[in-house]
Structures are given as C-alpha cells and as structure tokens.
Amino acid sequence: MLDLPDLKEYDVPKTVMSQCVQRAAKHYEISPFIIQTVVDIEGGKIGTVRKNTNGTYDLGVMQLNTVNFNKIKKRFPNTTYLDLILKPCVNIYVGVWFLSESIKNANNNLLKGVGNYHSKTPSIHATYLKRFLNRYRINISEYLRSKKG
C-alpha cells in the first residue's frame, strides 16, 4: 500500500498538457496524437491514484502502474511516487518513455505496443486497443475540424 497524504485530483491545464506532450513526443519520436490519445483513455489527472484489483496502483495523468516502478527507478532514479502523481510533465515524460519501450518490445509494432502499455493480457489488450482506436479517430477529427475553422 502507498503511504500518501490525502490528494485532490484536478485537470492538467491545457497549455501545460500541450507543452508536456509536445516535449515528450519530440524526445521519444512518438506522435503527439498517439500520446494524447493514451492520456485521454487512461483518464488520469494531477493527483490521481487508483487502486487495482491486484493491489497495485495507477498513478497520475498516464496512470503509470506501481508494478513498473522498479523499471522506472532504473531509468529515472530520482523520480518518486509523488512526482508521478503530482507533476504532470514528469508523469507524461516517464509514461511516454514506458510507451516507447512497449513499442520497441513489440518489434516496433505501434498498436501492439500501445495495447501492451495497458496490458499484455489478450482480452484486456484487445479492449484497450479498441478504445484507443476509437478515441484516436475522434482526436484526429477534432484536430482537422479545428484547422478548417
């Protein structure tokens, strides 16, 4: 169990979200549309801590699972649970690193890597990918509509 103070959830300001996503997208060479779609379907906010049925927790904006914390600490040794929960750019940067690793480990298969970001369990993976693709279509459509403006 995580020993955390009482935390309130709140949305990441749009300008902050955009800056965090763009920075991580550039560094890890992943489309900001892909990243934003993962953020959207994960549904995390600043301060979000969700307990899973297996006793692990999902943290922050990109809902990073505590089961992966040792991997995260190897790559980002100064990162704490609170950083992942309360600092949206840290969470997004670490989340996009984890997403990029998932894609690499899936032989650079983008969709398999995106699904694996959430779960390698086939039925959960498939459901997540369906949600991802539906949200991705919405995000692209909204972007194109905004450009017609």
C-alpha positions as CSV (number, residue, x, y, z in Angstrom):
1,M,0.0,0.0,0.0
2,L,1.2,3.5,-0.8
3,D,1.6,5.8,2.2
4,L,0.4,9.1,0.7
5,P,-1.2,12.2,2.0
6,D,-4.8,12.9,1.1
7,L,-4.7,14.1,-2.5
8,K,-7.2,16.0,-4.6
9,E,-7.5,15.4,-8.3
10,Y,-7.5,18.2,-10.8
11,D,-7.2,18.6,-14.6
12,V,-3.9,19.5,-16.1
13,P,-4.2,23.0,-17.7
14,K,-4.4,22.7,-21.5
15,T,-1.3,24.7,-22.2
16,V,0.7,22.6,-19.7
17,M,-0.7,19.4,-21.2
18,S,0.2,20.5,-24.7
19,Q,3.8,21.5,-23.7
20,C,4.4,18.2,-21.8
21,V,3.0,16.1,-24.6
22,Q,5.0,18.0,-27.3
23,R,8.3,17.7,-25.4
24,A,7.9,14.0,-24.8
25,A,6.7,13.4,-28.4
26,K,9.8,15.1,-29.7
27,H,12.2,13.3,-27.4
28,Y,10.8,9.8,-27.9
29,E,9.7,10.3,-31.5
30,I,6.1,9.4,-30.9
31,S,3.2,11.3,-32.4
32,P,1.6,13.7,-30.0
33,F,-1.7,12.4,-31.3
34,I,-0.8,8.9,-30.0
35,I,0.3,10.3,-26.7
36,Q,-2.7,12.5,-26.2
37,T,-5.0,9.5,-27.1
38,V,-3.3,7.4,-24.4
39,V,-3.7,10.2,-21.9
40,D,-7.4,10.6,-22.8
41,I,-8.3,6.9,-22.4
42,E,-6.2,6.5,-19.3
43,G,-8.2,9.3,-17.8
44,G,-5.7,10.3,-15.1
45,K,-5.3,13.8,-13.6
46,I,-2.9,15.5,-11.3
47,G,-3.4,13.7,-8.0
48,T,-5.0,10.6,-9.4
49,V,-4.2,7.4,-7.5
50,R,-6.3,4.4,-8.5
51,K,-6.1,1.0,-6.7
52,N,-6.3,-2.0,-8.9
53,T,-7.8,-5.4,-8.0
54,N,-4.3,-6.9,-7.9
55,G,-3.2,-4.5,-5.2
56,T,-1.1,-2.3,-7.5
57,Y,-1.9,1.4,-8.1
58,D,-2.2,3.5,-11.2
59,L,-0.6,7.0,-10.8
60,G,-1.2,10.4,-12.3
61,V,-2.0,11.5,-15.8
62,M,-0.9,8.5,-17.8
63,Q,-1.9,6.1,-15.0
64,L,1.6,4.5,-14.5
65,N,1.3,1.2,-12.7
66,T,3.3,0.8,-9.5
67,V,4.2,-2.7,-10.7
68,N,6.6,-1.0,-13.1
69,F,8.1,1.3,-10.5
70,N,11.4,-0.6,-10.3
71,K,11.9,-0.2,-14.1
72,I,11.0,3.4,-13.8
73,K,13.5,4.0,-11.0
74,K,16.3,2.3,-13.1
75,R,15.8,4.8,-15.8
76,F,14.7,7.8,-13.7
77,P,16.4,7.2,-10.3
78,N,15.3,10.5,-8.7
79,T,11.6,10.0,-9.5
80,T,9.3,9.4,-6.6
81,Y,5.6,8.2,-6.4
82,L,4.7,11.8,-5.6
83,D,6.5,13.1,-8.7
84,L,4.4,10.7,-10.8
85,I,1.2,11.7,-9.1
86,L,1.6,15.5,-8.8
87,K,3.9,16.6,-11.6
88,P,2.1,16.1,-14.9
89,C,5.2,16.7,-17.1
90,V,7.2,14.1,-15.2
91,N,4.3,11.7,-15.4
92,I,3.9,12.2,-19.1
93,Y,7.6,12.1,-19.9
94,V,8.0,8.8,-17.9
95,G,4.8,7.5,-19.4
96,V,5.9,8.2,-22.9
97,W,9.3,6.5,-22.2
98,F,7.3,3.5,-21.0
99,L,5.1,3.6,-24.1
100,S,8.2,3.8,-26.3
101,E,9.7,0.8,-24.5
102,S,6.4,-1.1,-25.0
103,I,6.5,-0.3,-28.7
104,K,10.2,-1.3,-29.0
105,N,9.5,-4.6,-27.2
106,A,6.6,-5.3,-29.6
107,N,9.1,-5.2,-32.5
108,N,8.1,-1.6,-33.2
109,N,4.5,-2.6,-33.8
110,L,2.8,0.6,-32.7
111,L,-0.6,-0.9,-32.0
112,K,0.7,-3.9,-30.1
113,G,3.0,-1.6,-28.1
114,V,0.1,0.7,-27.3
115,G,-2.0,-2.2,-26.2
116,N,0.9,-3.6,-24.1
117,Y,1.3,-0.2,-22.4
118,H,-2.0,-1.0,-20.7
119,S,-1.9,-4.9,-20.5
120,K,-0.4,-7.9,-22.2
121,T,-3.5,-10.0,-21.2
122,P,-5.1,-10.6,-24.7
123,S,-8.7,-9.8,-23.8
124,I,-7.8,-6.6,-21.9
125,H,-5.2,-5.7,-24.6
126,A,-7.9,-6.0,-27.3
127,T,-10.4,-3.9,-25.4
128,Y,-7.9,-1.2,-24.8
129,L,-6.9,-1.1,-28.4
130,K,-10.5,-0.7,-29.5
131,R,-10.9,2.2,-27.1
132,F,-7.6,3.6,-28.3
133,L,-8.5,3.5,-32.0
134,N,-12.0,5.0,-31.3
135,R,-10.5,7.9,-29.3
136,Y,-7.7,8.4,-31.9
137,R,-10.3,8.8,-34.7
138,I,-12.1,11.4,-32.5
139,N,-8.9,13.3,-31.7
140,I,-7.8,13.4,-35.4
141,S,-11.3,14.5,-36.5
142,E,-11.4,17.3,-33.9
143,Y,-7.9,18.4,-35.0
144,L,-8.9,18.6,-38.6
145,R,-12.1,20.4,-37.8
146,S,-10.2,23.0,-35.8
147,K,-7.9,23.6,-38.8
148,K,-10.8,24.2,-41.1
149,G,-12.1,26.8,-38.7
